[in-house]
Amino acid sequence: MTQRELARRSGLTEASVCKYLSGSRTPQAEAVVLLAKALGTTSDYLLGIKRDEGSIYRDLEKQILENKENLSPEERMSLIMLLSSK
């Protein structure tokens, strides 16, 4: 993708995109989000932020515990089978 195309897809100016890519200017958070959407990725990826595996599992565990009462018996069994499989 060209800088012009990235600018068009993100809604940023071509000059801004050029400066961000050359490192002569740091994008604000809003611009990072627009660039990430235009590139089909996340702002975390663009910023080099990696989540450790443990935090992913903690988030998943929290979501399960918060929503367990909303699961049907079949959904609970499916979740148990999924979590116990290797």
PyRosetta script that sets phi, psi and omega in degrees:
from pyrosetta import init, pose_from_sequence

init()
pose = pose_from_sequence("MTQRELARRSGLTEASVCKYLSGSRTPQAEAVVLLAKALGTTSDYLLGIKRDEGSIYRDLEKQILENKENLSPEERMSLIMLLSSK")
pose.set_psi(1, 138.2)
pose.set_omega(1, 179.0)
pose.set_phi(2, -82.3)
pose.set_psi(2, 164.3)
pose.set_omega(2, 176.3)
pose.set_phi(3, -62.2)
pose.set_psi(3, -36.7)
pose.set_omega(3, 178.9)
pose.set_phi(4, -62.7)
pose.set_psi(4, -44.3)
pose.set_omega(4, 179.5)
pose.set_phi(5, -65.7)
pose.set_psi(5, -41.9)
pose.set_omega(5, 178.1)
pose.set_phi(6, -62.1)
pose.set_psi(6, -41.5)
pose.set_omega(6, 177.3)
pose.set_phi(7, -61.8)
pose.set_psi(7, -45.4)
pose.set_omega(7, -179.9)
pose.set_phi(8, -61.6)
pose.set_psi(8, -47.5)
pose.set_omega(8, -177.8)
pose.set_phi(9, -66.3)
pose.set_psi(9, -33.4)
pose.set_omega(9, -176.6)
pose.set_phi(10, -88.9)
pose.set_psi(10, -19.1)
pose.set_omega(10, -177.2)
pose.set_phi(11, 83.7)
pose.set_psi(11, 10.3)
pose.set_omega(11, 177.5)
pose.set_phi(12, -95.9)
pose.set_psi(12, 165.3)
pose.set_omega(12, 177.6)
pose.set_phi(13, -77.5)
pose.set_psi(13, 153.7)
pose.set_omega(13, 178.4)
pose.set_phi(14, -62.5)
pose.set_psi(14, -36.0)
pose.set_omega(14, 179.4)
pose.set_phi(15, -63.7)
pose.set_psi(15, -41.9)
pose.set_omega(15, 179.0)
pose.set_phi(16, -63.6)
pose.set_psi(16, -46.7)
pose.set_omega(16, 179.7)
pose.set_phi(17, -58.8)
pose.set_psi(17, -43.5)
pose.set_omega(17, 179.3)
pose.set_phi(18, -59.8)
pose.set_psi(18, -44.3)
pose.set_omega(18, -179.7)
pose.set_phi(19, -67.1)
pose.set_psi(19, -39.2)
pose.set_omega(19, 178.4)
pose.set_phi(20, -63.7)
pose.set_psi(20, -45.5)
pose.set_omega(20, -176.3)
pose.set_phi(21, -70.0)
pose.set_psi(21, -29.6)
pose.set_omega(21, 179.4)
pose.set_phi(22, -83.0)
pose.set_psi(22, -15.1)
pose.set_omega(22, -179.5)
pose.set_phi(23, 86.6)
pose.set_psi(23, 5.7)
pose.set_omega(23, -179.9)
pose.set_phi(24, -81.7)
pose.set_psi(24, -9.3)
pose.set_omega(24, 178.6)
pose.set_phi(25, -147.0)
pose.set_psi(25, 140.6)
pose.set_omega(25, 178.7)
pose.set_phi(26, -99.5)
pose.set_psi(26, 127.3)
pose.set_omega(26, -178.8)
pose.set_phi(27, -72.2)
pose.set_psi(27, 146.7)
pose.set_omega(27, 172.4)
pose.set_phi(28, -72.4)
pose.set_psi(28, 164.9)
pose.set_omega(28, -177.1)
pose.set_phi(29, -54.6)
pose.set_psi(29, -42.4)
pose.set_omega(29, -179.1)
pose.set_phi(30, -60.6)
pose.set_psi(30, -40.1)
pose.set_omega(30, 179.5)
pose.set_phi(31, -68.5)
pose.set_psi(31, -36.9)
pose.set_omega(31, 177.9)
pose.set_phi(32, -62.1)
pose.set_psi(32, -41.9)
pose.set_omega(32, 178.7)
pose.set_phi(33, -63.7)
pose.set_psi(33, -44.3)
pose.set_omega(33, 179.4)
pose.set_phi(34, -62.8)
pose.set_psi(34, -41.7)
pose.set_omega(34, 178.4)
pose.set_phi(35, -64.9)
pose.set_psi(35, -42.8)
pose.set_omega(35, 180.0)
pose.set_phi(36, -61.1)
pose.set_psi(36, -44.8)
pose.set_omega(36, 178.2)
pose.set_phi(37, -62.0)
pose.set_psi(37, -42.2)
pose.set_omega(37, -179.6)
pose.set_phi(38, -64.9)
pose.set_psi(38, -31.4)
pose.set_omega(38, -178.9)
pose.set_phi(39, -92.8)
pose.set_psi(39, -2.8)
pose.set_omega(39, 179.1)
pose.set_phi(40, 69.6)
pose.set_psi(40, 38.0)
pose.set_omega(40, 179.1)
pose.set_phi(41, -139.5)
pose.set_psi(41, -166.7)
pose.set_omega(41, -179.8)
pose.set_phi(42, -108.8)
pose.set_psi(42, 157.8)
pose.set_omega(42, 176.2)
pose.set_phi(43, -66.0)
pose.set_psi(43, -33.9)
pose.set_omega(43, 176.1)
pose.set_phi(44, -57.6)
pose.set_psi(44, -43.2)
pose.set_omega(44, 179.8)
pose.set_phi(45, -62.9)
pose.set_psi(45, -45.1)
pose.set_omega(45, -179.6)
pose.set_phi(46, -63.6)
pose.set_psi(46, -32.2)
pose.set_omega(46, -178.8)
pose.set_phi(47, -87.7)
pose.set_psi(47, -3.1)
pose.set_omega(47, 178.5)
pose.set_phi(48, 78.1)
pose.set_psi(48, 20.7)
pose.set_omega(48, -179.8)
pose.set_phi(49, -87.0)
pose.set_psi(49, 126.3)
pose.set_omega(49, 178.2)
pose.set_phi(50, -119.3)
pose.set_psi(50, 132.6)
pose.set_omega(50, 176.7)
pose.set_phi(51, -87.8)
pose.set_psi(51, 136.4)
pose.set_omega(51, 177.0)
pose.set_phi(52, -74.4)
pose.set_psi(52, 152.7)
pose.set_omega(52, -176.2)
pose.set_phi(53, -57.8)
pose.set_psi(53, -36.8)
pose.set_omega(53, -179.8)
pose.set_phi(54, -60.1)
pose.set_psi(54, -40.4)
pose.set_omega(54, -178.7)
pose.set_phi(55, -69.1)
pose.set_psi(55, -32.3)
pose.set_omega(55, 176.9)
pose.set_phi(56, -63.7)
pose.set_psi(56, -44.2)
pose.set_omega(56, 179.6)
pose.set_phi(57, -68.5)
pose.set_psi(57, -35.5)
pose.set_omega(57, 177.2)
pose.set_phi(58, -64.6)
pose.set_psi(58, -41.1)
pose.set_omega(58, 178.0)
pose.set_phi(59, -63.4)
pose.set_psi(59, -42.4)
pose.set_omega(59, 179.2)
pose.set_phi(60, -63.8)
pose.set_psi(60, -44.4)
pose.set_omega(60, 179.2)
pose.set_phi(61, -61.1)
pose.set_psi(61, -41.8)
pose.set_omega(61, 179.0)
pose.set_phi(62, -61.7)
pose.set_psi(62, -43.6)
pose.set_omega(62, 180.0)
pose.set_phi(63, -64.3)
pose.set_psi(63, -40.7)
pose.set_omega(63, 179.2)
pose.set_phi(64, -63.9)
pose.set_psi(64, -47.4)
pose.set_omega(64, -178.3)
pose.set_phi(65, -63.9)
pose.set_psi(65, -37.9)
pose.set_omega(65, 180.0)
pose.set_phi(66, -69.9)
pose.set_psi(66, -26.4)
pose.set_omega(66, -174.0)
pose.set_phi(67, -113.7)
pose.set_psi(67, 6.4)
pose.set_omega(67, -173.6)
pose.set_phi(68, -62.1)
pose.set_psi(68, -31.3)
pose.set_omega(68, -179.1)
pose.set_phi(69, -71.6)
pose.set_psi(69, -18.9)
pose.set_omega(69, -179.3)
pose.set_phi(70, -88.1)
pose.set_psi(70, -5.7)
pose.set_omega(70, -178.5)
pose.set_phi(71, -84.8)
pose.set_psi(71, 140.3)
pose.set_omega(71, 174.0)
pose.set_phi(72, -75.0)
pose.set_psi(72, 164.2)
pose.set_omega(72, 176.9)
pose.set_phi(73, -56.2)
pose.set_psi(73, -37.2)
pose.set_omega(73, 179.6)
pose.set_phi(74, -67.6)
pose.set_psi(74, -41.1)
pose.set_omega(74, 178.3)
pose.set_phi(75, -65.7)
pose.set_psi(75, -38.8)
pose.set_omega(75, 177.7)
pose.set_phi(76, -62.1)
pose.set_psi(76, -44.4)
pose.set_omega(76, -180.0)
pose.set_phi(77, -64.7)
pose.set_psi(77, -40.3)
pose.set_omega(77, 177.8)
pose.set_phi(78, -62.5)
pose.set_psi(78, -41.5)
pose.set_omega(78, 179.1)
pose.set_phi(79, -65.5)
pose.set_psi(79, -43.3)
pose.set_omega(79, 177.4)
pose.set_phi(80, -60.8)
pose.set_psi(80, -43.8)
pose.set_omega(80, -179.7)
pose.set_phi(81, -65.3)
pose.set_psi(81, -40.7)
pose.set_omega(81, 179.3)
pose.set_phi(82, -64.2)
pose.set_psi(82, -44.6)
pose.set_omega(82, -177.7)
pose.set_phi(83, -72.0)
pose.set_psi(83, -25.3)
pose.set_omega(83, -178.8)
pose.set_phi(84, -90.8)
pose.set_psi(84, -10.0)
pose.set_omega(84, 179.2)
pose.set_phi(85, -79.8)
pose.set_psi(85, 156.4)
pose.set_omega(85, -179.9)
pose.set_phi(86, -112.9)
pose.dump_pdb("model.pdb")
